[in-house]
Amino acid sequence: MSQEAATRALDIIDNLGGTAEVFRGKWLTIQAFSSEFQRNNQRHSLIAAIEASISETKAAEMLEELADEISYLKQYPVGNLDLAETDPQFYQNARQDIAQATSADRAPSNRLGHLVCVVYQVRCNTEHGRKKLGTQRSQKLFVISNRIMDMVIPVLVAIGETA
């Protein structure tokens, strides 16, 4: 167990720069904004923040621009690294969020909120799970997550600038 912890610590030391560090900084912005929309769990708070803050038209535009990223996340869902890969719930949250993010029956802001929840799962894996930061898969998820946040954050920050 302690060897695993040491290996995780070394991975963080060796790989926290670059896209992983950019991801952490951007996530803090999303977290700070969504904290004003407290619900019964973090996912619901994120969705509420997006729904309350981004117009349906703007959310639809963002989702269209993120089609490739959404397609990748649908094909290769993010697992919950707090669980064993063999656990039936390993992909549950990400699959549900991507299903909601791609559902034509949902409002675009709700769909975008669910997409941000996938980014939240990446964050949870980084902070609480056993995510190896330097792997090609991790780097790909950081790039995708950063792209999503690059689109969402300016809209959220603009709300504060107009207040």
C-alpha positions, 0 to 999 in steps of 0.5 A, a space after each residue: 500500500 505505501 509503495 502505491 502511495 509513493 508511486 502516486 506521489 512521484 507521478 504527481 511530482 513528475 506530471 503536475 505541470 503542463 495540461 494537468 496544472 492548467 486543468 486544475 487552475 481552470 477547475 478552480 474557476 468552475 468550482 468557485 462559480 458553481 459554489 453559489 448554486 449549492 444543491 444536494 451534490 456537486 453534479 447538481 450544483 454544476 448543472 444548476 450553475 450552467 443552466 442559470 448562467 448560460 443561455 440556451 442559444 450560447 449553450 447550443 453553440 458550445 455543444 456544437 463546437 464541442 462535438 468531437 470532444 463529446 464523441 470521444 467521451 461517448 466512445 471512451 467514457 471516463 471511469 470513476 477511479 475510486 472504484 475497481 474497473 470491474 465494478 458495474 458502476 465504474 462508468 456509470 456517472 460518465 455514461 449517464 452524463 454523456 447520455 444527457 449531454 447528447 439527448 435532444 430532449 434536454 435543453 442545451 444548457 442542461 446538456 452542457 451542464 452534464 458535459 461539465 459533470 464529465 469534467 468533474 469526474 476527471 477532476 475527482 479522479 485527479 484529486 481522489 482517484 488513482 489517476 496517473 497524470 502522465 499517461 496518454 489517456 490522462 493527457 487527452 482527457 485534460 486537453 478535452 476538459 480544458 477545451 470544454 472549460 475554455 468555452 464555459 469559463 469566459 461566459 461565466 466570468 463575463 457575468 461578473 464583469 457586467 454586474 
